[in-house]
Amino acid sequence: MDKTVEIVIMAMIAAFLGLRLYSVLGRRAEHEEKPIQGRIEPEALPLKPARPAPEAGNAPRQMVPGVTPAIERGLKEITAADRQFDLLAFVEGAKGAYRMVLEAFWAGDKDALKNLCEREVYDAFVQAIDERTVRGERLENRLVRIDDATVVAASYQAPLARIAVRFTADVAAITRSADGVVVAGSLTDAVEARDLWTFSRDTNSTAPDWLVDETDEA
C-alpha cells in the first residue's frame, strides 16, 4: 500500500477514536459531575441589593440550579416590581441575616431582632427569650457554618415580595442553668439544623431591607 495512503488512513482512524473518546467523556461530565458548594463563613451581610438592576423585561439570570417554573415566575414578578432586586445578592444577604438573627436570639438581643424581623416573628422570639430568662437559662450557641441556602419559593402580591429560603447549617449548642450547670447540648459536637425562613419586602418602600416574616423547620 502506498505510504501516503497509509498515513491518511491512520490519521482518519485516530481522528475517529478521538471524537468517540470526546463524546463519551462529554456525556459523563454532563450527567455525573455535580457542583460542589463550598462551605462558607461570611461576615454578616445586610439584605440589600449589591448589583446593577437587570434590563426591563429580562428574566433574572442568576437562577439557582434546579429552580422550578413557579419560583422563576415569582422571581420575574419581583424583578419587574423592584428594578434593583438581584438574586445572588439576596441569597448572600439571607445568609448574613440568618446568622445575625440566630446570634441575636441566642444572646437575647431584642433591639437587634427588631431591625431584622417582622412584628409577628419578633414577638415570638421575644416570648421565647422572656421564658428562657424566667427559667434562669442562658444559651451558649455558635453557628459553625452555613452549608447550604436554597430558594424554595418566591411570590409577589403587590406590593409585597416574599422569598422562602431553606438553610442547612451546623450549630454547636449548649444551654446552662442559672448556676452554670449544663442543661442540654454540647459545644464540642455540632448538630445539623434545617430551617425554612421566609423574607419579605414592601416594594413601595424606599428602604431596601428584607425582613424575616416567617420561620419554620425544614
C-alpha positions as CSV (number, residue, x, y, z in Angstrom):
1,M,0.0,0.0,0.0
2,D,1.3,3.5,-0.9
3,K,2.9,5.1,2.2
4,T,0.9,8.3,1.7
5,V,-2.4,6.4,1.7
6,E,-1.3,4.5,4.9
7,I,-0.7,7.8,6.6
8,V,-4.0,9.3,5.6
9,I,-5.9,6.1,6.8
10,M,-4.1,6.1,10.1
11,A,-4.9,9.8,10.6
12,M,-8.6,9.2,9.9
13,I,-8.7,6.3,12.4
14,A,-7.0,8.5,15.1
15,A,-9.5,11.3,14.5
16,F,-12.4,8.9,14.7
17,L,-11.2,7.4,18.0
18,G,-10.6,10.9,19.4
19,L,-14.1,12.0,18.5
20,R,-15.5,8.9,20.2
21,L,-13.5,9.5,23.4
22,Y,-14.6,13.1,23.5
23,S,-18.2,12.1,23.1
24,V,-18.0,9.6,25.9
25,L,-16.2,11.9,28.3
26,G,-18.6,14.7,27.4
27,R,-21.6,12.7,28.3
28,R,-20.0,11.5,31.6
29,A,-19.2,15.1,32.5
30,E,-22.7,16.2,31.7
31,H,-24.5,13.5,33.7
32,E,-22.2,12.6,36.5
33,E,-20.4,15.7,37.7
34,K,-22.3,17.6,40.4
35,P,-21.4,21.1,41.6
36,I,-19.8,21.2,45.0
37,Q,-21.0,24.1,47.1
38,G,-18.2,25.4,49.3
39,R,-18.8,25.8,53.0
40,I,-18.9,29.5,53.9
41,E,-18.4,31.5,57.0
42,P,-19.3,35.1,55.7
43,E,-19.4,38.2,57.7
44,A,-23.0,39.4,58.4
45,L,-24.3,41.0,55.2
46,P,-27.4,43.2,55.1
47,L,-30.3,42.2,52.8
48,K,-29.6,45.0,50.4
49,P,-29.1,44.9,46.6
50,A,-25.5,45.0,45.6
51,R,-25.6,44.7,41.8
52,P,-26.9,46.8,38.9
53,A,-30.6,46.3,38.1
54,P,-31.4,44.0,35.2
55,E,-32.8,45.4,31.9
56,A,-36.5,45.8,31.8
57,G,-38.3,42.6,30.6
58,N,-35.3,40.4,31.2
59,A,-35.6,37.4,33.5
60,P,-33.1,37.3,36.3
61,R,-30.3,35.0,35.0
62,Q,-28.8,34.3,38.4
63,M,-31.2,31.4,38.9
64,V,-30.1,28.7,41.3
65,P,-29.7,25.2,39.8
66,G,-32.9,23.3,39.7
67,V,-35.2,26.3,40.1
68,T,-38.8,25.4,39.3
69,P,-41.1,27.3,36.9
70,A,-43.2,28.6,39.8
71,I,-40.1,30.0,41.6
72,E,-38.8,31.5,38.3
73,R,-42.2,33.2,37.7
74,G,-42.2,34.6,41.2
75,L,-38.6,36.0,40.8
76,K,-39.5,37.6,37.5
77,E,-42.5,39.3,39.0
78,I,-40.4,40.6,41.9
79,T,-37.7,41.8,39.5
80,A,-40.4,43.7,37.5
81,A,-41.6,45.4,40.6
82,D,-38.2,46.0,42.1
83,R,-35.7,47.0,39.5
84,Q,-32.8,46.8,42.0
85,F,-33.5,43.2,43.0
86,D,-30.7,40.8,42.4
87,L,-31.0,37.1,43.3
88,L,-27.3,36.4,44.1
89,A,-27.1,39.5,46.4
90,F,-30.4,38.4,48.1
91,V,-29.1,34.9,48.8
92,E,-25.8,36.3,50.3
93,G,-27.8,38.8,52.3
94,A,-30.2,36.0,53.5
95,K,-27.2,34.0,54.8
96,G,-26.0,37.0,56.7
97,A,-29.4,37.7,58.1
98,Y,-29.8,34.1,59.2
99,R,-26.6,34.3,61.2
100,M,-27.5,37.7,62.7
101,V,-31.0,36.7,63.8
102,L,-29.8,33.5,65.4
103,E,-26.9,35.2,67.2
104,A,-29.3,38.0,68.4
105,F,-31.8,35.4,69.7
106,W,-29.2,33.3,71.5
107,A,-27.8,36.5,73.1
108,G,-31.3,37.8,74.0
109,D,-30.7,41.0,71.9
110,K,-34.2,42.2,71.3
111,D,-33.1,45.5,69.7
112,A,-31.2,43.7,67.0
113,L,-34.1,41.3,66.3
114,K,-36.5,44.3,66.0
115,N,-34.4,45.6,63.0
116,L,-34.3,42.2,61.3
117,C,-37.8,40.7,61.7
118,E,-41.4,41.5,61.0
119,R,-43.6,42.1,64.1
120,E,-45.1,38.6,64.5
121,V,-41.7,36.9,64.2
122,Y,-40.2,39.4,66.5
123,D,-42.9,38.8,69.2
124,A,-42.3,35.1,69.0
125,F,-38.6,35.5,69.5
126,V,-39.2,37.9,72.4
127,Q,-41.6,35.5,74.1
128,A,-39.0,32.7,73.9
129,I,-36.3,34.9,75.3
130,D,-38.5,36.0,78.2
131,E,-39.4,32.4,79.0
132,R,-35.8,31.5,79.0
133,T,-35.0,34.4,81.3
134,V,-37.7,33.3,83.8
135,R,-36.2,29.8,83.9
136,G,-32.8,31.4,84.5
137,E,-31.3,29.7,81.5
138,R,-28.8,31.1,79.0
139,L,-27.7,29.8,75.6
140,E,-24.1,29.4,74.5
141,N,-24.8,28.5,70.9
142,R,-22.5,29.0,68.0
143,L,-23.2,28.9,64.2
144,V,-20.3,26.8,62.9
145,R,-21.1,27.2,59.2
146,I,-23.9,27.5,56.7
147,D,-23.7,24.5,54.4
148,D,-26.5,25.5,52.0
149,A,-29.0,28.2,51.3
150,T,-31.6,27.4,48.7
151,V,-34.5,29.5,47.4
152,V,-37.6,27.2,47.5
153,A,-40.4,29.6,46.9
154,A,-40.9,33.1,45.5
155,S,-44.1,35.2,45.1
156,Y,-45.3,38.7,44.5
157,Q,-48.6,40.1,45.6
158,A,-48.4,43.9,45.1
159,P,-46.7,45.5,46.9
160,L,-45.3,42.6,48.9
161,A,-42.5,40.4,47.7
162,R,-41.8,37.2,49.6
163,I,-39.0,34.6,49.1
164,A,-38.6,31.4,51.2
165,V,-35.1,30.1,51.8
166,R,-34.1,26.7,53.1
167,F,-31.0,26.8,55.3
168,T,-28.8,23.8,56.2
169,A,-26.3,24.7,58.9
170,D,-24.1,23.2,61.6
171,V,-24.8,24.6,65.1
172,A,-22.9,23.9,68.3
173,A,-25.5,24.4,71.1
174,I,-25.4,24.3,74.9
175,T,-27.9,25.5,77.5
176,R,-26.9,26.4,81.0
177,S,-29.0,26.9,84.1
178,A,-28.8,29.9,86.4
179,D,-25.9,28.3,88.3
180,G,-24.0,27.5,85.2
181,V,-24.8,23.8,85.0
182,V,-25.2,22.4,81.5
183,V,-28.8,21.5,81.0
184,A,-28.6,20.4,77.3
185,G,-26.3,20.3,74.3
186,S,-22.6,20.3,73.7
187,L,-20.1,22.8,72.2
188,T,-17.9,20.1,71.0
189,D,-20.4,18.3,68.8
190,A,-22.2,20.4,66.2
191,V,-25.6,19.3,65.1
192,E,-27.2,19.8,61.7
193,A,-30.0,22.4,61.7
194,R,-32.6,22.7,58.8
195,D,-34.7,25.8,58.8
196,L,-37.2,27.3,56.4
197,W,-37.3,31.1,56.6
198,T,-39.4,33.5,54.6
199,F,-38.2,37.0,53.9
200,S,-40.5,39.8,52.7
201,R,-40.2,43.4,51.4
202,D,-42.7,46.1,50.6
203,T,-41.6,47.1,47.1
204,N,-43.2,50.5,47.5
205,S,-40.9,51.2,50.5
206,T,-37.8,53.3,50.0
207,A,-36.0,51.0,52.5
208,P,-34.1,48.2,50.6
209,D,-34.1,45.8,53.5
210,W,-35.8,42.4,53.5
211,L,-37.2,41.2,56.9
212,V,-37.8,37.8,58.3
213,D,-41.6,37.3,58.3
214,E,-41.9,33.5,58.9
215,T,-39.7,30.8,60.4
216,D,-40.1,27.1,60.5
217,E,-38.1,23.8,60.5
218,A,-37.4,22.5,57.1
